[in-house]
Amino acid sequence: MHTWKKMLFCAGAIAFATMTLTTSCQQKATDPESRYRELIDQVKKEYAPDRRDKTFDISVKEQDGQWFLSGSTTEEAAREALVERLHSIDAKATAEIRLLPDTAQLGTQTWGVATLSSTSLRYGANYSAEMATQVPMGTPLRVLEKRSYWYRVVTPEGYIAWTTTTGVARMDEAAFENWKNSDKIMVTADFVQVLERPNSQAATVSDAILGNILATNNRTQGQYLAVSLPDGRNGWIPRNATQAYDQWLQSRCPTQENILATAQHFNGYPYLWGGTTTKAMDCSGFTKTVYFLNGIILRRDASQQAKTGTEVEVTENFENLQPGDLLFFGRKATAERKESITHVGIYMGNQRFIHSASRVKINSLNPDAEDYYDGSNNLVRVRRILGNQDQNLGITSLQQHPWY
């Protein structure tokens, strides 16, 4: 191609690209659906930026020339803001935003109790959605809404996610209070079976794991105790695998020694993304489980736990750290990027810590140690948990939590 033809071709291509880009931007700016979605994003960012503890789930559709916004939220202020701002740009648009819990849908049964030994919760109402967390059987829940055969629920630490309808026994407030006040037992064995009859050869009703809470009428037969699962299934469990819940709770003594003993009990247990029960745990699921079994409820994720308790200064030889402190790893904040917390472990003393990474294991912060943790240079901060429960620092004891 001749040079002058090349120049004309390039000039034409540039002009066409510029015109296309301008037209595209103008269409985006004036397209109603784009405007509504931008409005939804603005309100969500302002009132419910973190899906883990606030819900703002809004969709947009057009029908016969009219636009409809529908969905649900836990934040009344967000609903009011969306409606007000929507009508300021389109008085004809309709917004039907349900405030959660949705009593019109659920009636009075907005409470629940987890019914599976390890009840899985996901970020979406389908099995392909990312695993968010898990709760052990007997965990009290707040039920927000129902979608097909899924419930959106809130855990005791305030985490919001979806679980199947078989994973929750829904209750009204009176039934929930009856459950709270009933005689219950804590499962103290790592794994045990609830059987149809007080006989080791009987059929299984359910499995049960360390940390499960079941109701009982205290009837015994031989070495077995009669129990009721939260969804009403009845069975028998070996007595030596249980302890009366009230006695168990009163015996909780979250000392440094007890925290480390519990943590080391899980040495070698497998890692599972989203795992938060003794079957398998991710890093923050591990720290949460260890503290729960010592009577303390932590926030769910490492980035949330990193904002609780009190800050501990990290010195060169880690002499300020105490056993039981939580170590948080990730990326420190810079002028260009925000802080990112991606991992957590429990400090043991002598520059060693225990954490769940591929499996629960012990590593060292000392670069000269054989079990040196390669990510030690990514230590961002240390937070002290022990002694800070029930001090409005994001840490609650089971004894003080109103749901237990």
N, C-alpha and C positions, 0 to 999 in steps of 0.2 A: 504494500500500500504506500502511495506517495505521502511525503511529509505533510503537505497541506491537507490531504484527505484525512490523515491521522488526527490532525489538529481539529478539523471540523467534527470528526467522529467523537473525539474525547469531549469537546465542548458540548456537543449535543447530549452525550451520555450524562455529563455532569448536570446539565440543565434539567434533564428528565429525572435524574435521581433527586435533585433538590426539590422539584415540583412534587414528586411522589411523596417525599418525606414531609413537606409542608402540608400536603393534603391529608396525609395520614395523621399528623399531629392535630390538624383542625378537626378531623373526624373523631379522634379520641377525646378531644376537649368537649365536643358537642354531643357525643354519643350518650344517650340517657343511662344505659346500663353501666357504662364506665363511670359516670358521675356518681351513681348510687353506690357502686362498689367502693369508690374512693371515699365516699362519705362513711360507709360502714367501717372501712379500715381506719379512718380517722377516729371515730368514736371508740372502736376497739382498742386502739393504741392508747387512748386517753383514759379509758375506764376499766378495761380488762386486758392488759397487755400479756399476761401470763396465763395460758390455758390450764395450768396445773392447779390454780386456786381461784380462778374466776372464769365464768363461761359467757361468751358472746358469740352465738352461732346463728348468723343471719344469712338468708338466701334472697335472691332477686329474680323476679320473673315478670314477663309482660303478657297481657291478655287483652285482646280487642283494643289495643292502643292505650291501655291503662297499666301502670306499673304497680307491682305489689312487693312489699318487703315483709318477710315472715321469718320466724325463728324463736329462739329463747335466750334468756340471759339470767344470771344470778344477780345482776346489778340493776336496781331500779333506776338509778341516776343515768345509767347508760341508755336504758329504754327511753327515758324522758328526753334525753339529749338527741337521740336519733330521730324521734318523732318531730321534735321542734325544728331541727335542722333540715329534715326532709321536706317539711311543709314550707320552709322558707325558700326552697328552690323549685318545688312542685306541689302546689296546693291540692292537686287531684290525686297524687300518689297515696297509696294506702299502706299502713304499717300495722301488722298484727304480731306483736312481740310478746311472748308468754314469759311471765316472771316465774322463776324457779324457787322452790319446788312448785310444780304445776298441779295445784290441788283440783283444778277442773278435770284433769286427766286421771290423777291418782286417787282422788278422794282424800280421806283422812290418813291413808296408809303411806305416809311419807318417811317412815322410819324402817329400818331393816337390820338384819343380822346375817353375816356371811355364813353360808351353809356347807362349803366345801373345805376340805383340810387345807388346801392352798388355793384360794379363790383369785383368779387372774382378772385384772382390769386392763382395758385397752383404751387408746386415745380416740378410737372410733367405734361405732356400733356394728362391728363386723370382725370376723376372725382374722382377716388379713391386716387389720390395723396394728400399728406398733404396740408392743406390750408396754404398759405404763408402770404398773406396780402389781403387787399381790397383797392380800390380807389373809391371815389365818382364820379358820372357822371360829365363830363366836365374836368376831369383830363387829362392833356397832357401826351402822352406816346411816347416812341421811340420803333418802332416795329423792332425786330431783325430777326425773321424767322417764317416760318409757318410749322406746322406738322399736317396733317389731318385737323380738324376744330379747331385747337388751334394756338394761336400766342404766341411766347416768346417776352415779352416786358420789357422795363425799365421804372420805375416810376420816378417822378421828383427828388426824393431823392437818386436815383441810385439803387433801389432794382430790381432784375431780377427774373421773374417768368412767368408762363403760364396762359393765359386766353382764353376763347372761342372766336371764330371769331365774334359772335354776341355781345361780350362785348367791341369791339373796332371798331370805324369808321376809317379805314385807309385813309391816305391822302399823297399826295406829298408835297413838301416843300411850294409850292405856295398856295395850299389849306389850309395848316396848318397856314400859315401867315395870310390868309384871316380870318380863325377862330379866331386867336389871336386878330386881329384888329377889329373884328365885335362887334356890340353892344351886350352886354351880361347882364344877370341878375344873381344874387346870390340868391338861395333859402334860406330864413331866417326862415321858419317854420320847426318844427321838422318833420312833415309829411304832404304831400299834394298830390293831384292828378292832372296830366295833362290830360285835357279832350278834346274830339273831337270837341266840340262846347262850346261857352261861356254860359254854362247852367249847373247847379249843377246836373241835371238828365242825362247829356250826358254820353256816353260810355268813359271808361278810355283808354288813350293812354299809359300812364306809371305812376308809382308812382315817387315821388321826395322827397328828404330829405334835411335837413339842410346841407349846404355845396355843394350842386349840382350847377353846372354852366350851363346855357342854353343860346342860342342865341335868340335875339328878333328883330323884326322890329318896335317895339314900338307901334304897333297898339293895340288899346284898344276897348273893347265893354262892357259897364256896369262896373262891378267890375272885369273884366277879362283882361288879357294881352296875346297877341299872342306870342308864343314861338316856337323855333325849337330845337329839340334834336340834338346831334352831328351826329347821323346817318341819319338825314333828316326828321324824323317824326315830324309832326307839331301838335300843339294843343293849348289849352288855360289854363292859370293858374291864380288863384286868385292874384290880384295885391298886396294885403296886405300880401302875403306870400313871397314877393320878394323885392329886392333892386337892383338898377342899380349896376353892378359889379364894375365899376370905383369908384362910390361913396362909395360902401361897402369897397373897398380896401383902399381908402384914409382915411376912418374912423377908420381903425384898429389902436388901441393904446394898444400895449401889455404891460400893466402895471401889477404890482402885483395884484391889485384889480380886473382888468378885467380877468386875468388868473384864479383867484379863483372863480369869478362869473360864468365863463364859465364851469369850472370844476364842481361846485356844481349844475349847471343846469342838469347834467347827473346823479345826485345822484339816485341810485336805478336801473339804466339801466343795462341790463344783460351783463354778460361776454360771450365772444365767442373767442375761440382760433383762431387767425388769423384775428379777426375782427378789422377793422380800420375805420369804419364809425359810424354814430350816431345810427344805428340800434342796434348794439352790438359791444363791444370792448374788446380786451384783455388788459393787463396792459400797454404795450407800445403803443398799438393802442389808448388807452384812452389819454395818455399824448400827443401823436402826434396829435390827433383830437382837443384837447383843444388848443394847440398852433397854429394849422392850422387856426382855427376859429378866432384867433387873429393875423393872417397874417404872421405866422412863420412856416417854413417847418423843421421838425425834421427828423433825421434818423428813420428807421422803428422799429428796435428791441431794447430792453433794453440794450443788450450788445453793440450795436452800439451807442445808445444815451449816454451811460456811458463814451464814449471817446470824447464827444463834450463839448463845453462850457469851463468853467474854474473850477478847483478843489476848493472845499470849505472844510476847515478844520472842522472836527467833534469834538466838545468839549463835555465835560461831560453833560452839560445842553443844548446843541444845540444852544447856544446863537449866534453863527456865522452864523446860517442859516437864510435865508430870504424867505418870501412867494414867491412861484413860482419856487424855487429850486427843482431839481429832486433828489429823494432819490433812491439809487440802493441797492438792497438786493441780497444775494447769498452766495458765499463762497470766503473768502479771499485767496490770493495766499500763498502757503507754499513752502518749499524747495522741496516737493515731487509732489505737484499738482498746476496747473495753477488756476488763479482766474476764478470764474464762476458767471456771473450776470444772475439772473433768474427772477427778479421782479423790478418794478419801480413804484413810486408814486410821487405826487406833495405836497411839504411842504406847510402848511397853516399858520404856526406860533403857538406858545404856545405848541410845541411838538406834534402837530397834523398834519395829512396828509390825502390826499384823493387819492384813487387808485381803480383799477378794479380788484377785487378778488372775484369770484363767482357773484358779482355785483359791481357796483360803490358804494363805501362807505367811511366813514371817520373813521380813527383809531388814536390811540395815541401811542407815543413812550415811554410814562411814564408808568412804570410797576404798579403804584398805581391806574391808571385810569381804569374805568369800561370797556372802549373800547380799552384797551391795545392790540396792535398787537403782536401776539405770535412770529412773525418772526423778531421782532425788534433787537434781538441780532445778526441777520444776516446782519445788515446794513454794506455794504462794502464801499460806498463812496457817496458823494454828489457833484452834478455839477450845476453850475449856468448858466442858459440859457439867461435870460433877460439881455440885454445890450451887448450880444456877437454875435448877428446876423450880418451876412455879414462881419465877421472878420476872415474868413478862419479858423473857429473853428468848422466846420461841421454843422453850423446853417445858413439857408438862409431865407431871407424874400421873400414873394410872389412878392413884388415890384421889387426885384433885380433878381429874377429867370428868366433866358432867355426864358423858355418855356411858361410862363404865359403872 
